[in-house]
Amino acid sequence: MLHRNRYILASRTARSLAYGALAVVLAEALAARGFSPIGIGAAITTALLAGALTSALTGRLVGAFGTRATLGMGGGAMIVAAVLLAGGEPAIVCACLLGVVSPGGQDVGPFAAIEQAALAGESAGMTRRLSVYNVASAAAIAFGALAAAVLTYPGVLVLYAAAGAVVVLVAFVMNDEQVTVAEPVRQTRAPFGIVERLAALFALDAFAGGFIVQAFIAYWFSVRFGVGAETIGPLLFGANLLAAASYVLAAQVAARIGLLNTMVFTHLPSNVLLCLLPFMPSFALAATVLLVRSALSQMDVPTRQAYTLSLVPPHDRPRAAGVTAAVRPAAASIAPVLTGIAFQLAAAGLPFVLAGALKIVYDLSLLATFRNVPVDEHAPTVTEPQ
């Protein structure tokens, strides 16, 4: 199990390093290749939607090719995507259609559903393992953003291809038992609708997040304050590093106040700050608000994953992880093109306000819907909310 966890962390870290670097430079690189703001939004929407489709098809891919082959094919697709992103507009569109291009730092493709279900294992310690998993990812995204401050766009693409190669290597060296999760069996499963209600609320949160993917945050700072990658890269490095630190605290906070309360009461204040961000009159104030928000906004990620997996029996976790992993990029894919329109109309601050407001609605709805659902991380049971 220890070797398995290390392999999974190596794969996630390599991908996240590449995601973090690409998020800083992608929008400006597309603009330099003649994409309009609406075109940039459409490309990001395409990438997220293709990533959601790939994630949704993970179960079928695993059934047809096996878990290791599915991971290996995903890594290979990252290498191909890196090559295509160096080309012109048609090649870039093809790259986005592969389902493994991440414009916002989030994991896309078949990887997360497989890895989270494998890491869940026994319920005991699940939140801690998922926290480590997300810490590794956030730290790598941070260092990827920092690397983008010194790398050229072709250099970032080389890093992306190298990450794909690491995924292929990890898939090759692991054995089937390390990544194969239990098949669903005819046992009692979570009451119908539990996962679906969670997925619907996660979709609202992800839709809101689609307005402010990191590629657009970087682009907004560039347009609003005239700063380049040499400034934006370190800023996003700090933001993602703070997010990584929050993952470390998430399990401790959840142990005191519960998974659901941790998800909601750390997320709410971060979304108020998100609404305020575009009204900051200087780069220093805007950067400060972004950093404070980053220290709070991601603490719900490992707790959200643990909460979802704790609501269902162990044999039903692959389905739950796949459904909730697929719905987020699918929902997020709708918003970037709207953000592109806002940039085109010189209303670049509007997406931040919309995202913050929608995320507040998500937080309150999540609390209202699931506050009466008892969950024990060590012995998951589910009771329908009253």
VMD Tcl script that draws the C-alpha trace (Angstrom):
set ca {
  {0.00 0.00 0.00}
  {2.86 2.39 0.82}
  {4.42 1.93 -2.62}
  {1.04 2.40 -4.25}
  {0.47 5.69 -2.45}
  {3.93 6.92 -3.45}
  {3.33 6.06 -7.09}
  {-0.02 7.86 -7.06}
  {1.55 10.93 -5.42}
  {4.36 10.95 -8.00}
  {1.87 10.90 -10.85}
  {-0.35 13.58 -9.32}
  {2.65 15.80 -8.46}
  {4.09 15.63 -11.97}
  {0.74 16.48 -13.55}
  {0.05 19.33 -11.14}
  {3.48 20.87 -11.74}
  {2.65 21.00 -15.44}
  {-0.89 22.26 -14.81}
  {0.37 25.11 -12.63}
  {2.85 26.28 -15.26}
  {0.38 26.05 -18.13}
  {-2.31 28.02 -16.24}
  {-0.01 31.05 -16.00}
  {0.91 31.28 -19.67}
  {-1.93 29.66 -21.61}
  {-4.28 32.63 -22.03}
  {-1.50 35.02 -23.04}
  {-0.05 32.41 -25.39}
  {-3.43 31.98 -27.07}
  {-3.80 35.76 -27.34}
  {-0.36 35.94 -28.97}
  {-1.55 33.37 -31.52}
  {-4.48 35.55 -32.51}
  {-7.24 34.24 -30.23}
  {-9.74 36.90 -29.12}
  {-10.89 36.95 -25.48}
  {-14.01 35.05 -26.57}
  {-11.80 32.60 -28.47}
  {-9.64 32.09 -25.39}
  {-12.76 31.40 -23.33}
  {-14.03 28.96 -25.98}
  {-10.69 27.10 -25.97}
  {-10.74 26.82 -22.17}
  {-14.38 25.68 -22.28}
  {-13.46 23.02 -24.84}
  {-10.56 21.77 -22.73}
  {-12.67 21.52 -19.58}
  {-15.61 19.88 -21.34}
  {-13.34 17.31 -22.99}
  {-11.70 16.66 -19.61}
  {-15.11 16.11 -18.04}
  {-16.08 13.67 -20.79}
  {-12.85 11.73 -20.34}
  {-13.44 11.57 -16.60}
  {-17.02 10.42 -17.08}
  {-15.82 7.66 -19.39}
  {-13.18 6.44 -16.93}
  {-15.25 3.43 -15.88}
  {-15.77 2.33 -19.48}
  {-12.11 2.88 -20.32}
  {-11.00 0.84 -17.31}
  {-13.47 -1.88 -18.23}
  {-12.18 -2.02 -21.79}
  {-8.44 -1.56 -21.29}
  {-7.69 -2.00 -17.58}
  {-6.65 0.56 -14.99}
  {-2.94 0.73 -15.79}
  {-3.54 1.03 -19.53}
  {-6.08 3.80 -18.95}
  {-3.58 5.75 -16.85}
  {-0.85 5.13 -19.43}
  {-3.04 6.30 -22.30}
  {-3.87 9.45 -20.34}
  {-0.18 10.17 -19.89}
  {0.43 9.57 -23.58}
  {-2.38 11.97 -24.43}
  {-0.64 14.64 -22.32}
  {2.51 14.24 -24.43}
  {0.50 14.57 -27.66}
  {-1.35 17.60 -26.26}
  {1.95 19.34 -25.46}
  {3.08 18.88 -29.07}
  {-0.22 20.17 -30.46}
  {-0.28 23.23 -28.16}
  {2.91 24.40 -29.87}
  {1.09 24.63 -33.20}
  {-1.46 26.95 -34.72}
  {-5.15 27.36 -33.99}
  {-6.36 24.00 -35.44}
  {-3.68 22.08 -33.54}
  {-4.51 23.90 -30.29}
  {-8.20 23.05 -30.68}
  {-7.25 19.39 -31.23}
  {-5.10 19.49 -28.08}
  {-8.04 20.82 -26.07}
  {-10.24 18.03 -27.41}
  {-7.94 15.33 -26.01}
  {-9.38 15.81 -22.50}
  {-6.04 16.17 -20.69}
  {-5.35 19.92 -21.01}
  {-5.86 21.78 -17.74}
  {-6.22 25.56 -18.13}
  {-6.99 26.18 -14.47}
  {-4.71 23.91 -12.47}
  {-7.44 21.36 -11.73}
  {-6.98 17.70 -12.59}
  {-8.73 16.65 -15.79}
  {-9.00 13.33 -17.57}
  {-9.27 9.80 -16.13}
  {-6.66 10.19 -13.41}
  {-8.47 11.55 -10.35}
  {-11.34 9.06 -10.23}
  {-8.93 6.11 -10.31}
  {-6.47 7.60 -7.82}
  {-9.03 8.81 -5.27}
  {-10.85 5.50 -5.20}
  {-7.54 3.64 -4.79}
  {-6.40 5.97 -2.01}
  {-9.68 5.70 -0.13}
  {-8.97 2.05 0.72}
  {-10.17 1.41 4.23}
  {-12.20 4.28 5.67}
  {-9.83 4.85 8.60}
  {-7.41 7.65 7.75}
  {-9.12 8.47 4.46}
  {-9.24 12.22 5.08}
  {-5.54 12.25 5.98}
  {-4.55 10.36 2.83}
  {-6.66 12.61 0.63}
  {-5.19 15.66 2.39}
  {-1.66 14.47 1.57}
  {-2.77 13.81 -2.01}
  {-4.11 17.35 -2.34}
  {-1.15 18.93 -0.53}
  {1.19 17.34 -3.05}
  {-0.98 18.63 -5.88}
  {-1.31 22.18 -4.59}
  {2.39 22.47 -3.79}
  {3.27 21.23 -7.26}
  {0.83 23.67 -8.87}
  {2.51 26.45 -6.88}
  {5.98 25.49 -8.04}
  {4.66 25.10 -11.58}
  {3.38 28.68 -11.47}
  {6.77 29.81 -10.19}
  {8.50 27.92 -12.99}
  {6.33 29.72 -15.54}
  {7.92 32.99 -14.43}
  {11.25 31.88 -15.90}
  {10.27 29.37 -18.60}
  {9.26 30.30 -22.12}
  {5.97 28.95 -23.48}
  {7.81 26.16 -25.35}
  {9.58 25.36 -22.08}
  {6.23 24.99 -20.33}
  {5.09 22.61 -23.06}
  {8.24 20.51 -22.58}
  {7.37 20.34 -18.88}
  {3.84 19.25 -19.80}
  {5.14 16.47 -22.03}
  {7.58 15.37 -19.31}
  {4.68 15.13 -16.84}
  {2.85 12.88 -19.29}
  {5.94 10.70 -19.51}
  {6.02 10.37 -15.70}
  {2.37 9.24 -15.74}
  {3.18 6.62 -18.38}
  {6.17 5.42 -16.34}
  {4.14 5.17 -13.12}
  {1.43 3.20 -14.92}
  {4.13 0.85 -16.24}
  {5.86 0.17 -12.90}
  {2.71 -0.29 -10.80}
  {1.03 -3.66 -10.63}
  {-2.66 -4.28 -11.16}
  {-3.42 -4.81 -7.47}
  {-2.05 -1.36 -6.58}
  {-4.50 0.55 -8.74}
  {-7.45 -1.79 -9.16}
  {-10.38 -0.87 -6.96}
  {-13.10 -3.24 -5.88}
  {-15.86 -3.87 -8.37}
  {-19.38 -2.98 -7.26}
  {-21.24 -5.96 -5.84}
  {-24.85 -6.57 -5.02}
  {-24.83 -5.12 -1.55}
  {-26.60 -2.26 0.11}
  {-25.53 0.98 -1.50}
  {-26.14 4.57 -0.61}
  {-29.78 5.65 -0.89}
  {-30.57 6.74 -4.41}
  {-29.95 10.41 -4.86}
  {-27.27 11.01 -2.21}
  {-24.40 11.11 -4.69}
  {-26.56 12.79 -7.28}
  {-27.53 15.62 -4.93}
  {-23.91 16.12 -3.98}
  {-22.92 16.10 -7.63}
  {-25.54 18.74 -8.46}
  {-24.25 21.04 -5.72}
  {-20.63 20.40 -6.72}
  {-21.65 21.31 -10.27}
  {-22.88 24.71 -9.06}
  {-19.59 25.31 -7.24}
  {-17.59 24.21 -10.27}
  {-19.68 26.34 -12.64}
  {-18.87 29.33 -10.48}
  {-15.21 28.35 -10.42}
  {-15.20 28.20 -14.21}
  {-15.49 31.98 -14.30}
  {-12.12 32.29 -12.56}
  {-9.86 29.46 -13.71}
  {-6.22 30.32 -13.04}
  {-5.53 31.06 -16.69}
  {-8.11 33.85 -16.52}
  {-6.91 35.10 -13.13}
  {-3.43 35.44 -14.62}
  {-4.87 37.17 -17.68}
  {-6.95 39.55 -15.51}
  {-3.91 40.65 -13.49}
  {-2.05 41.17 -16.75}
  {-4.81 43.29 -18.28}
  {-5.81 45.15 -15.09}
  {-2.36 46.02 -13.75}
  {-0.05 45.53 -16.72}
  {2.10 42.86 -15.05}
  {3.68 39.89 -16.80}
  {4.46 36.25 -16.06}
  {7.52 37.27 -14.03}
  {5.13 38.86 -11.51}
  {2.04 36.70 -11.92}
  {4.00 33.46 -11.60}
  {5.32 34.20 -8.10}
  {1.88 35.50 -7.07}
  {0.17 32.29 -8.11}
  {3.03 30.36 -6.53}
  {2.18 32.01 -3.21}
  {-1.55 31.47 -3.70}
  {-1.15 27.76 -4.40}
  {1.37 27.33 -1.61}
  {-1.16 28.77 0.83}
  {-3.76 26.39 -0.60}
  {-1.35 23.51 0.05}
  {-0.91 24.65 3.65}
  {-4.69 24.73 4.06}
  {-4.90 21.09 2.97}
  {-2.60 20.18 5.85}
  {-4.98 21.87 8.29}
  {-8.14 20.48 6.71}
  {-8.01 17.07 8.39}
  {-7.32 18.65 11.80}
  {-10.16 21.15 11.46}
  {-12.52 18.42 10.22}
  {-11.65 16.27 13.24}
  {-12.87 19.09 15.48}
  {-15.92 20.46 13.68}
  {-16.78 17.77 11.13}
  {-16.32 17.39 7.39}
  {-19.42 19.32 6.34}
  {-18.79 22.28 8.66}
  {-15.19 22.48 7.48}
  {-16.36 22.54 3.87}
  {-18.86 25.32 4.44}
  {-17.38 27.60 7.08}
  {-13.94 27.90 5.49}
  {-15.42 28.38 2.02}
  {-17.90 31.16 2.82}
  {-15.41 33.91 3.83}
  {-13.18 33.07 0.87}
  {-16.09 33.72 -1.48}
  {-16.81 37.11 0.09}
  {-13.18 38.00 -0.63}
  {-13.60 36.78 -4.21}
  {-16.47 39.24 -4.73}
  {-14.27 42.06 -3.41}
  {-11.18 41.25 -5.49}
  {-12.02 43.22 -8.68}
  {-12.69 46.37 -6.64}
  {-9.14 46.55 -5.30}
  {-7.51 49.74 -6.66}
  {-3.90 48.52 -6.71}
  {-1.95 45.39 -7.56}
  {-0.72 45.09 -3.97}
  {-4.24 45.10 -2.51}
  {-5.61 42.74 -5.17}
  {-2.70 40.36 -4.62}
  {-3.28 40.45 -0.85}
  {-6.97 39.61 -1.23}
  {-6.12 36.76 -3.60}
  {-3.56 35.33 -1.17}
  {-5.89 35.53 1.85}
  {-8.65 33.91 -0.16}
  {-6.30 31.14 -1.27}
  {-5.51 30.33 2.36}
  {-9.20 29.53 2.91}
  {-10.79 28.56 -0.38}
  {-9.27 25.11 -0.89}
  {-9.67 23.65 2.59}
  {-12.92 22.10 1.39}
  {-11.21 20.01 -1.30}
  {-9.91 17.02 0.74}
  {-12.89 17.26 3.08}
  {-15.26 17.28 0.10}
  {-13.61 14.17 -1.33}
  {-13.64 12.40 2.05}
  {-17.24 13.43 2.71}
  {-18.38 12.07 -0.65}
  {-16.58 8.76 -0.21}
  {-17.79 8.45 3.39}
  {-21.41 8.71 2.33}
  {-21.29 5.48 0.32}
  {-20.23 1.89 1.05}
  {-16.66 0.99 0.00}
  {-17.78 -0.98 -3.05}
  {-19.75 2.04 -4.33}
  {-16.86 4.52 -4.01}
  {-15.52 4.22 -7.59}
  {-18.94 5.27 -8.90}
  {-19.20 8.15 -6.43}
  {-15.67 9.36 -7.19}
  {-16.27 9.09 -10.93}
  {-19.60 10.93 -10.89}
  {-18.37 13.80 -8.73}
  {-15.03 14.01 -10.55}
  {-16.75 14.21 -13.93}
  {-19.38 16.76 -13.01}
  {-16.94 19.43 -11.86}
  {-15.02 20.05 -15.09}
  {-18.26 19.59 -17.07}
  {-19.97 22.36 -15.10}
  {-16.86 24.53 -15.05}
  {-16.57 24.29 -18.83}
  {-19.66 26.42 -19.38}
  {-18.37 29.58 -17.70}
  {-15.01 30.44 -19.37}
  {-16.59 31.48 -22.65}
  {-18.83 33.84 -20.65}
  {-15.73 35.23 -18.96}
  {-14.23 35.77 -22.40}
  {-17.30 37.76 -23.39}
  {-16.96 39.85 -20.22}
  {-13.31 40.60 -21.09}
  {-14.36 41.50 -24.64}
  {-16.95 43.93 -23.26}
  {-14.45 45.52 -20.83}
  {-16.29 44.06 -17.82}
  {-13.41 41.89 -16.65}
  {-14.32 42.26 -12.95}
  {-17.83 40.85 -13.37}
  {-16.79 37.16 -13.44}
  {-15.24 37.47 -9.96}
  {-18.48 38.85 -8.49}
  {-20.62 36.23 -10.22}
  {-18.30 33.43 -9.11}
  {-18.26 34.60 -5.50}
  {-22.04 35.03 -5.33}
  {-22.75 31.61 -6.85}
  {-20.26 29.94 -4.54}
  {-21.98 31.52 -1.53}
  {-25.28 30.06 -2.76}
  {-23.53 26.68 -3.05}
  {-22.19 26.86 0.51}
  {-25.56 27.69 2.03}
  {-27.36 25.08 -0.08}
  {-24.85 22.39 0.87}
  {-25.32 23.12 4.56}
  {-29.10 23.20 4.30}
  {-29.27 19.95 2.31}
  {-26.83 17.78 4.27}
  {-26.73 19.19 7.80}
  {-28.91 16.30 9.05}
  {-26.94 13.56 7.32}
  {-24.76 11.83 9.95}
  {-21.50 10.44 8.64}
  {-18.75 8.54 10.40}
  {-15.49 8.55 8.48}
  {-14.38 5.33 10.18}
  {-17.63 3.44 9.59}
  {-19.57 5.20 6.82}
  {-23.32 5.06 7.16}
  {-25.91 7.14 5.39}
  {-29.25 8.39 6.56}
  {-31.52 10.37 4.29}
  {-31.80 14.04 5.30}
  {-35.03 15.03 6.93}
}
mol new
graphics top color blue
foreach p $ca { graphics top sphere $p radius 0.5 }
foreach p [lrange $ca 0 end-1] q [lrange $ca 1 end] { graphics top cylinder $p $q radius 0.2 }
display resetview
